Amino acid sequence: MRVVITRPAGDAQAWVEALQAAGHQALALPLIDVGPTNHPQSVVQVWTQWSEFQALMFVSAQAVRYFFDGAARPIWEKGPRCWATGPGTHKALLQAGVPEACIDSPAADAMQFDSEALWQRVSSQVKVGKPVLIVRGNDPGVASEGASVGTGRDWLAQQLQASGASVQFVVAYERRTPVWSTQQTTQAAEAAVDGSVWCFSSSQAIQHLVLALPGQSWAKARCIATHERIAQTAKTLGFGEVRLSRPSVSDVLRSLESLA
C-alpha cells in the first residue's frame, strides 16, 4: 500500500521514513509550502515585548520554528507560558529551548489536538487584562491589515477575549501553494485512482490538491485525516473513503491497517 504524505517538506521526510520502517511504501507530495514572513520586523518587535505577555500561543510547529529563528534565547522561567496545540508543536518548543515546565498542551491521550483541547488545559490560567500573543501564519494575497494578524481559526482568541484577556497576533511564517514538478503532478494523478492512501493534516492541503489537479475525480481516492474538520473537507471535495485518526505515526499506522 502506498501512502502519500502531504505535510510541508520540512516535516514530510520524517513521516516517510517512519512509514517505510513500518513496511509501507511512502511518498512525499507536500501540499503546503512554508517560508519566512514578509514582515519580519513584526516578530522582532514582539521579542522586545515578550515578557509583557501572560502566554504565547503557537498554532503549529512551523510557528515555533520561524518565531524563534535567529532570536536570542531568554531565561524562559521568568517569562510567559507557552501554549501548544499538539505534540508536534510541543516538541518544537522543547527544541527551541523552552523548558518543559513552561509549556502547556493537550494531554498526550487527547482525542483531538486543537484549540478546544488546549483551552481545557489553559483556561484557568487566564489573567484579566493581560495580553496573550497568538503566533501563526499568513496566506498570500491577504490585504495589508490581515497580513499583520495572519489567517486561521479565531476560536481561541474569542474565548480569551470573553474571559477578559486581551489578544495580539503576530505572523511568523507564510503558507503558499507549492509548485509541483511534472513528475509530482503525475504521481498525484496516479494516487487519486490507484488505491494509494493520502494523509492529510490540514484542510488547506486538500484544497491545494484539488486546485493542482482540476477536473480530477476523487471518488476512488482514499485518505486519512487527523481532525474531524479535515475529514469533512475531504468528504465535501469528493474523496471516496475517509478515515479519521489521531495525528501520531502510531495512530496513522493503525488506520492504515484498517484500510489494508
Secondary structure by P-SEA (a helix, b strand, c coil): cbbbbccccccaaaaaaaaaaacccccccccbbbbbbccaaaaaaaaaccccccbbbbccaaaaaaaaccccccccccbbbbbbccaaaaaaaaaaccccccccccccccccccaaaaaaaccccccccbbbbbbbcccccccaaaaaaccccaaaaaaaaaabbbbbbbbcbbbbbbbbcaaaaaaaaaaaccbbbbbbccaaaaaaaaaacccccccccccccccaaaaaaaaaacccbbbbbcccaaaaaaaaaaac
